[in-house]
Amino acid sequence: MKLSHRITHLTGGGSDGWDVFYRARRMISEGVAVTELTIGEHDIRTDPSILSVMNDAAVGGHTGYAMVPGTALLRDTVAARVQARTGVPTTRDNVLITPGGQAALFATHSAVCDAGDTALYLDPYYATYPGTIRGVGAVAKAVQTRAEDAFQPRAEDIDAAAEDAVSLLINSPNNPTGVVYSRETLEGIAGVCRDRDLWLISDEVYDTQVWEGEHISPRSLPDMAARTLVVGSMSKSHAMTGSRCGWIVGPEEVIGHLINLATHTTYGVPGFIQDAASYALSEGNHLEDEIAEPFRRRRALAKEILARQNTVGLIPAQGAMYLMLDTRATGMSGEAFANALLDTHRIAVLPGESFGQAASGHVRVAMTVADEAFAKSLETLCDFAAQLVADKSMRFSETG
Ligand SMILES: Cc1ncc(COP(=O)(O)O)c(C=O)c1O
């Protein structure tokens, strides 16, 4: 039987740099002790106080169909939080609750792209971006950012790609680079969106994990609220990855259409999950600060370790739970380096090539193991890279 082109072409096909991840998982299942620094899953779990509210809500009967747009309480809580943090007037009519940020990425692209439309995204990118765009029938077009700009996008590069585009997807703080877009970068991006009449889809799921600089939501820039759809999530901020609770914030008219889409796709998010999310968000900063703290600490450790050597470069780690390391001095691709590190030292990191072409020759390190193991792994990684460089220059001098 024939399957749709859309579903069979969702992923790009071929080797995508994730082989090293699956190999590490296989080794772990066979009992090999691998230090896993691959995916963005916290090493702490959802706070017990959040689980207790979730349990009470479920036992208390909030287990039937919830309102499709989200409960009034959670929509109001998200709206108040967004307004307080950005200064942009926001009400529950600007908010749709979704089953996580990923569903919000799919819904926002469904809302603004027709089949065959071009949707832009920035390389390096979070792994699902091109597939999400292809999944709504649009054409995914990457705009490269550059290691020499610390992966801050250039407005002129976006502009040059924007001729036939309807939307642009950005992500700051960024996965995989850990870069936080500066005000200047965001103003440049906003200018292109206004000039080229683009929708801006702003993935802000790491907005509570900022180590340097400040998180600026582009929805708060002049004339941007009418063309920006913000994607948010409880996954990263509150270690609630498994609860599947996120949101879209945008113009009322778009949210109205997105509620129709939700009625025909997800039919909402469980009420007891939403009650737990409302509680967590109304607790102010303390729960999200607790979640962010280990990453802040490990990022400081990483800066110290990287400063002691000069083989591996650190892309400025300003936010999110990842480090992007430049391993080009070894002369190897990120994929070859990651495979060799796994084979030699049982440390699993992801090749930059898993996230597009712009980060080739780099590896992404998730800061998701305890401090001591994290520091030891980073030191080993740096020593390994230095050894590879020394071996390379030895071979070079032997061959003359
Ligand atoms: C940049 C980015 N956006 C969105 C998501 C999706 O998050 P969730 O669907 O768990 O909210 C992730 C998850 O890793 C991510 O890194």
The ligand as an SDF file (V2000), in Angstrom:
LIG
                    3D

 16 16  0  0  0  0  0  0  0  0999 V2000
   15.2100   23.6950   21.0450 C   0  0  0  0  0  0  0  0  0  0  0  0
   14.1340   22.7410   21.4680 C   0  0  0  0  0  0  0  0  0  0  0  0
   12.8680   23.0180   21.1550 N   0  0  0  0  0  0  0  0  0  0  0  0
   11.8660   22.2090   21.5060 C   0  0  0  0  0  0  0  0  0  0  0  0
   12.1040   21.0510   22.2090 C   0  0  0  0  0  0  0  0  0  0  0  0
   10.9460   20.1670   22.5280 C   0  0  0  0  0  0  0  0  0  0  0  0
   10.6850   20.1670   23.8930 O   0  0  0  0  0  0  0  0  0  0  0  0
    9.3520   19.5590   24.5150 P   0  0  0  0  0  0  0  0  0  0  0  0
    8.5270   18.9970   23.3840 O   0  0  0  0  0  0  0  0  0  0  0  0
    9.7880   18.5150   25.4680 O   0  0  0  0  0  0  0  0  0  0  0  0
    8.6860   20.7100   25.1630 O   0  0  0  0  0  0  0  0  0  0  0  0
   13.4190   20.7180   22.5800 C   0  0  0  0  0  0  0  0  0  0  0  0
   13.7250   19.4660   23.2960 C   0  0  0  0  0  0  0  0  0  0  0  0
   14.8460   19.0530   23.4780 O   0  0  0  0  0  0  0  0  0  0  0  0
   14.4680   21.5930   22.2080 C   0  0  0  0  0  0  0  0  0  0  0  0
   15.7440   21.3430   22.5220 O   0  0  0  0  0  0  0  0  0  0  0  0
  1  2  1  0
  2  3  1  0
  2 15  2  0
  3  4  2  0
  4  5  1  0
  5  6  1  0
  5 12  2  0
  6  7  1  0
  7  8  1  0
  8  9  2  0
  8 10  1  0
  8 11  1  0
 12 13  1  0
 12 15  1  0
 13 14  2  0
 15 16  1  0
M  END
$$$$
